């Protein structure tokens, strides 16, 4: 019997060694791989196993294996089509690379956006409930996160506001190492031109209330009209790219920027970076999520396998696998961290820095508001954010609006404003305030008229505080690991901002309104942020960051990160312009594939070609590439 077992085991090992050589081992189910790999560990000199642990968990595809020559589907796959992904798609395509962009959300035409946010299937992104809209809402242990979905990422739902960050950002040591103002500001100027930044030309009643409130703090000199990416000119022209861009229409001040602009006036990424990326040959795959990222070679030196699934179908089918030489992760903080933390946990990308998920920032934000008592008031006209003030050296406040009838977000607003801190639980304080003002509290439960009568206050700070994002089982869904957050080290994020609450109270007094907290602050004592940042921070080494000064991931080749997760500070302003500019900078370090870079006429006219990278013996060709690559949809699983 013992002899029989030994012979059987020898045959098994012979088969398995052969399966390594042919690559068939990797097609086996994970439980089978674990059992077989456990026995193979007894063979001390079996080199391919150096990238597997004793349980058979895949560490990476060992480059020493005898495999056929890899047939790549693309030179670059970009995961995500937001500000970082869109910039990457354009610049890499211009440099001659075959580029695919994978976006989990849907592709939208202007006329397809919902008229109001009551159309939840078109407004919210929650595929499990068949909601395939543009607004994501995620609850972590310590913060509620708002972000975007769809081709164009956050630009579809953001408030158009494009600030250069204030001085505290530029004084950061790592920013100085990146070149400081002198080295980075030229990329901000390029980003401004591509995004069509102009000063908001109009102010409204809510702006007057902001000005008057600012006077009570003695900071009226800080009031300013916002720099925004919106077209305010004539209809039916290309106002930004000298006729090479898409035709646009003028803003009609409907206030619907954050529900999706139905009038072709908002400068979303599909009207600039992505528009030209497709002209240059990039291919965009909407409704496609990356489920696994596997290196070819121990450190990705031979590229990556990108496993995808469809986000809008049952069980993720059809599922596909792409082989690609390089990957740019631009899936936003939660998307990028979610994928990388999972890959590290499963042993697929074990060399990722220990800093992964550390020092995640919320822009030190708070969302509060004021609802006017006058039921005839109408504050819904204008663009989403028209002005801002700086009540102190750290704090920045903007008035935000939704369009008339877009009242669904009232469900995230509490009836009264409640301070945090102290020994009394915030929930108890909220109950006390409700009992003090029962009529107001009950009346504000009625959402009708919320958008017309409410000034939402978006509060941002430059102060340094952070959380850590991890994967763990949560009580709300203990059956699998999902993203969560902890605050075990560093300065904790604020659950309320005293000067912001005081500003809201004074604004309420001036406008004849009622100051309100967000429901997450009042009942859960956690803030909300529309601008989560960090987690894959830029650092000088893997001990201080996840990516280097050129956005390359430490521990792996051919892998870059270009989205909000790279931002190394609380900006205190809306971060979209910074993400765009820093991605422009990152792409400038990528050498062209061939000795030819395709540029558009407007770029030559702007005199910005030198920002695309210092490369020698390269011919600059004006005009778009005509040879669009054909998508390869093989390898279904």
N, C-alpha and C positions, 0 to 999 in steps of 0.2 A: 504493500500500500504506500509506504514511504517512497519507494522507488518510483511508483506511478506518479505521485505528486511532484517529485523532483523533475521527472521527464516532462510533465505537463507545464510546469513553471518554466522550464528551459524553452519549450516551444513558444510559450506566451511571450517571453522576453525576446526571442528571435523575431517573432511577429512585430512586437512593439518597436524594436530597434529599426526594423524595416519601415514601419509606419512613420518614424521620425524622418527617415531619409526621403520618403516620398511626400511627406507633408500631410498624409491622411490622418495622423494623430489628432490634428487640430479640428477635424470634423466630428470627433467623438463628443458625446455629451459630457458635461463637466463631472458628474459623479463617476463615470467610467474612467475619465482621465485621472481623477484623484486616486482611484484604486490602483491603476496601472503604474502611475508615477511613483506611488509608495514603494512598489516592488523594484522599480528601476533604480531607485536611490541606492540599492544594495550594490549596484555596479559603480564603483568609485570613479572610474575613468570615463564614464559616459558624459561627455562635455555638454551636450545640448541641455542637460538638466540643470546647469548652473543658473538658468533663468526661471526655474520652477522651485517652489518650496515642496516639502515632503507630502503636502496634501494635493499636489498637482495643480495648484493655482498658477495660471499663466502669468509669468513676469514680463516676457516680451518674446517675439519671434527671434530666435537666435540666428545671427547672421552667418554662423558657421554651418548651418544646415544646408544640405545640397538641394537647392531649389532651382526651378526654371527661372529664366530671366523675367523680371517683373514687368507686366504690361500695365502702365499707369493710365487711369482714366483722365486725370487732370494733373497739371503742375501744382495748382493750389486749390484747396477747398477752403472756403471762408464760412465759418459757422456763425450765422446771424447777419442781418442786413440793416442794423442800426447805424449810428454815426461811425463807429469804428469799422464795421464790416463794409459799409458803402465806400468809404475812403479807400480801404484796402482793395476792394474789387476794381475800382477805377485805376488806381496807380499800378497795380500788378498787371492788369490787362494792357495798359499802355506800354509796359515794359516787355511785352511779348509773351507773357505767360498765358497758358490755357487755364481759365478760372471758372469755378463753379461756386455759387453762393447758395447755402442751404438755410432756409428760413422756416421756422415752425409755424408762423402765422399765415394768414391768407393774403392774396394779392387783391388790392382794392383800386377801383376807379373812383373818382371824386363823387360821382352821382350815386354810388352804392353805399356810402356811409349812412348811418341812421340819422333820422331827423332830430331825434332826442335820445338821451341815454336810457329812456324807458324801454327801448327796443333792446332788451338785454342780450338776445342772441347775436345781435350785430355790435353791441357795445362791449360786453365783457368777454374776456378770453378764459373759458373754463370748459375745455372739450368734453369732460366727463358728463356735463349737463347739456351738451350740444350747443354751447355758446362759443362762437368762433369770431369774436370781435377784436377790438384793438386795445382794450384796457385790461391789464393783468392786475390782480390784487392778491398778495400773498401775506399770510400772517406767520411770523416767526415768534419765538418766545418773547422777544424784547422789542419788536417793532413791526408795524404794518407797512408793507412795501407796495408802492404803485409803480407800474412800469408798462411798456408798450408791447404790442404784438402785431405782426404783419410785415409785408415787404416795405421796408422803410423804418422798421423798428419803432423806437420811441418817438420818432418825428411825426408819426401819424396822430399821436394823442398828446404830444407835449404842448407847452404854452408859447412856443415860438421864440422864447427869450434867450438871447445869446450875448452874455457878458464875458469880458475878459476878467479873470479873477483879481481881487485886490492884493495889496502888498504882502500880507502874511504868507500867501502861497509862494511868491517869488523869493521870499527869504528862507524857505525850506532848504536844508543842506542838499538834499537829493536833487532838487530843482536846479540849484546852482551847479551841481555836477553834470546835469543834462545840458548846460549851456546858459542857464539863467535867461533874463529878458532878451539879451542880445542874440542868443542862439535860438530861442523859441518863438519870440514875438513875430518873426516873419511868417511862421506857419499859421499863427492866429490871423494875420492879415490875409493870407491865402484862403483860409477857412471862411473868413467873413465874406470874401468875394464869391466863393462857391455857394455859400448858403444864402447869399443875397441880403446881407444885414443892412438894415436902414433904421433910422430913428422913428419910433411910433409918432405919426404926425398929429394925432388928436388926443385930447384928454376929455374925461367925462365926469359925471357927478361923483363917482367913487374916488376919482383922483383928487377932486376938490376936498372931499372928506379927509383923504390922506394928507393933503397939504395942511389943512387946518389942525389936524392932530399933531403933525410934525411940529407946528409952531408951539404947541403946549410943552414940547420937550426941548424947544430951542434949537431944533435941528432942521428947520425949513430949508436951509441951504443945501441939504443933502437930497432934496426931492429932485427926481429927474425922470424924464420919459425914457422908456425902455428901448434898447437896441433889439430889433426883432427881425425874423426871417419871413416877411410877408410882402406881397406885391400890392401896392396902393395906386398904381398908375392906370394906364389905359387897358382896355380889354383887347384880347386877340393878338397880342404881340409877345415876343420873347424879350423881356426887359433886362435880362442879366447876362446873356451869353452871345450877344451880337448876331442873333438869328440862328445860331447853331443849337439852341435849346428848345424846349417845348413852348408852345403858345400858352399864355396865361391870361387869367381874368383878374380884375381888381377886387380887393376886399370890400365887402358890403357892410362891415361892422355888425355882423349878426351875433358875434360872441360864441360861435360854435367850434372854435379851434380845437377844443379838447374832446369833442364828440366825433371829430373827423370833418375836415373842411370839404363841404359839398360844392364849393364854388370855384375851385382851381386857383385859389389865391394864396394859400399857405405853401411856403417853400419846403415841402416835405422832400425826403431824400430821393424819392422816385422821380423828382423833377430836376435834380441836379446830379449828384454823384452817381446814383444807380442808372439814371438815364444815359449818361455818357459811358458808364462801365459796359452797359449792354451794346452801345454803339462800338465800343472797342473790342467786343467779342465775348464778354462775360455772359454766363448762363445762370439764371436764377431759378431755383427749385423751391416754390412755396409749399407750405403744409408738410414740411420735412424736418424731422427731429433727429439729432445724432444720439444714438443709444450707447455707442461704444467707440472708443478711439484706441486702436492697437498699433504700437510701433512695429515697423518692419526693420529688423536689426535691433540690437540691444538698446540703442538710444535714439531710434528714429532716423538713423543715418541713411536708411534706404527708403524712408517715407513712412506712410501710415495706411492702415485699413480703417475706413470710416464706415461704421455700420449705421444705417438710418432706418427710420420707420415713419409711416404717414401719421400725422397728428389728427386728421379729421375722419379717420376710418375706424372700423371695429378692429381691435387687437393690433393696431399699427400696421396692417397690411396695405399695400405691398411693402415688404422689407427689402432693402438693397444694401450692397457692400461696394464701396468705391475704393480703389487703390490710388493713392495720391502721393506726390513727392513731398509736399509741404502743406501745413495747416495753419490757418489764422483763426484763433478763437475770438469771436466778437459777439457772444450770445448774451451780453449783459452780465452783471455781477452774479445773479442767481443762476443763470443758465451756464455760464462758464464754470463757476465754483461747483455747481451741482454735478456737472460732467467730470471734472478733474478730481473732486473728492471721491466720487464713485470709482473712478479708474484707479486711484491710489489705494482705496480700501480693498479692491478686488485683486490687487497685486499686478495690475496691467501697466501702470505707470508709477512704480515704487520709488523712483528717484526724484520725484517732485519735492520741492523745498518744504521743510517743516513750517514755513511761513504761510503755506496755503491755507486760506480761510481766516488767517489772523488779521487783526487791525482792519476790520470792515467798518466803514464810516457811514453815517446817515446824513452827512452834510449838516449835522447837528440841527435837524429840522423839527418844526412843529406846524401842524395845520389847525388853525382855529378860525373864527369868523364872527361876523356881526350881521344879524338879520333885522332889517328895518320894520318897524311896527306899521308904517303906512302901507296899506295893501294896494295902493295905486302906484307905488314907487316902481320904477323900472331901471335897474342897474345892469341889464343884460346886454346893452349895446357897447360895441367896441371889440377889440381883439382880447384874447384871454388875459393878458397882463399888459397894462398900459403905462405903469409908473412904478416907482419904488422909493423907499427912504432907508436911511441908516441911523436908527435911534442911538446906537453907540458904536464904538470902534470894532466890535465883533459881530454885530447883528444887522441883518438886512431883511426888510419886510416888503412884500409885493401884494397888491390887491388882485385877486383872481376872480374871473367870472365864467359862468356857463351861459349858453343861449337860452332864450325864453322857452319854457316848457321842459328843459332838461333838468328836471327836479329830482331825479333818482338818487343823487348823491346826498340828499337830505337824510337818507338812512344812515349815513356815517357821521352825522352831526348830532351832538347832544343838545338838550334844551337850554342848558345854562353853562356858563364858564366856571370851571372848577380849578383852583390851584392845587399843585402837588406839594410834596415834601412834608416834613413834620412827622409827628407820631400818629396822627389820626389818619386811618386808611382813606384813600381818595374816594373809594366807592361810598363810604359813609358821608364824606363831605358833599358828594354829588347828591345823595339822598336828602341831606339837610337843605341844600340849595333848591332842590325841587319842591320841598315842602314850604320853603320861604316864598317861592314864586310859582304856585301851582297853575295859575291861569296861563302864564307865559309858557311854562313847561309843556302843558297839554296842547296848547295852540300850535306850538312849533313841531309837534308830531305830524301835523298835516303837511305833506310835502308840496302841495300845490302852491306855486308862486315862489318856491325856494330860490330859483335861479334869478328871477326878477328882483327880489328883495334882499339878496345876500351878497356881502363882500367877503369872500374867502381870503384869509390872510396866510400867505405862505411865508414862513419865518425860517431863515437860514443863518448859520453862524460859522465863523472861522475857528472857533475854539476846538482844541484837540480832544476828542473822545471817540470811543470805538466799541464794537462788539466782536465776537468771534463766531463765524458760521461753521457748523459741523453737520455731520449726518448721524442721525440717531432715530430710534423708535420714539414716537410721540404718543402721548396718551389719547389724542384725538384719533389716531390711526396707527395702532401698535403692530400691525401685521407686516410692515416693511420699514426700512430706514428712509427717512426723508430729511430735507434741509431743516435745520433749526438753528438757534443762536444761544450763546452764553455770554456772560459778562464777568469772567473770572479774573481778568487782569486789565490793567490800564484804567484810564478815566472813563467812568460809565457815561453812556449817552443820557441826556436830560429827558425826563418824562414830562417836564413842562419848563417853559422859559419865562421867568418872572417879568422881564421887560416887555415881552410879547403880550402877555396877559394884560399888563397895564396899558399897553398901546391899544388893545382891543376894547378895554373898558372906556378909555377916553374917546375913542372913535365912536363907540356906541352912544355915549352921552352927546357928542356933537351931532350925530346923524339921527338921533331919536330911535335907536335900535336896541337890540339885545345881544350882548356878547355871548358866544357859544364855544364850548370845547368840541373836539371831535369825540365820537363815542368810544373809540379805542383808548383815548386818554382818560376819559371820565370813568369808564367801567373796568378797563384792563390795566390802567396806569402804564400804558406803553405809547410812545409817540408814533406818528406816521411820517414816512419820507417818500417823496417822489424821486429822490436822487440818491440811491444807495451807491456807495463807492468803495473801492479797495478790495482786499482779499487776495489779490494777485499783484501786490505792490511792486513798484520798481525799486530795486536795491542794487548796491555795489557788489553783493555776493549772495549766495543762496542762504546765508545766515541772516540776511536783512531783507531779502525780497524773493519773490517768485520768478520775476523776469529781470533781465539786465537793462542797461541804459539804452539798448536798441530794441527792447521789447521781446527779446529771445528768452524762452523758458529755460531756466537753469536745469541741467541734468539731461536735456534732450536737444537733439538737432532738428532743424526744419519745423519748429513749432514756435509760434508767436502768439501773444495775447494783446489785443487792441480793443478795449472797451472800458467802461467805467471802473472795472476791477483793477486797472493799472494806476488809478489816481492816488497819489500818496498823501492827500491832505483833505480836510474839510475846506471846500472852496469858499463857502459863504455866498455863492451866487449859483445860478443855474449852470450845470456842468457841460451841456451839449457842445458848446464851442470849444471847451478845453479837450474833450474827448476827440473831437474832429482834428484839432490842431496837433495834439500829441500823436495821433495816428498818421497824419501827414508827415510828421517828423520821423516816425518809425519806418514808414514806407520809403523815405528818402535813403535809407541805408541798404535797401534791397537793390542789388545790381541787376541790370536788364538781362533778359535771357539771351538776346542776340544783340548785335551791334546796331540796334535801331530802336528808337523810342517814338511811339505815335503820340502826337500832340494835336490839340484842336487849335483853330485859328485864334480863338479868344484868349487862350493861354499864352500864345506868342505875343499877342497885343498887350496883355497884362504885364509881360516881362517876368513871369514866375517860373520859367522852365528850369532855372538853376536850382530851385528848391526841390526838384524831383530826384536829386542825387548827384553827387560829384563822380561822374563816370568819364573815363577817357576813351577816345576813339569811337564815340557813339554818334550815329547820324540821327538828327531830330527830323522826323517826318510829320508834316501837318496833314491832318485828316484822319478819319476813323478807319479801323481795320474792317476789311470786307469779308474776311474768312471767319465767320462765326462758327465755333465748334459745335458739333452735334452731340447732344447728351447721350451717354451710354447707360442704358438701364438694365444691365445684365446682373447676374448673381442674385436672383431673387431667393428669399428664404422663407 
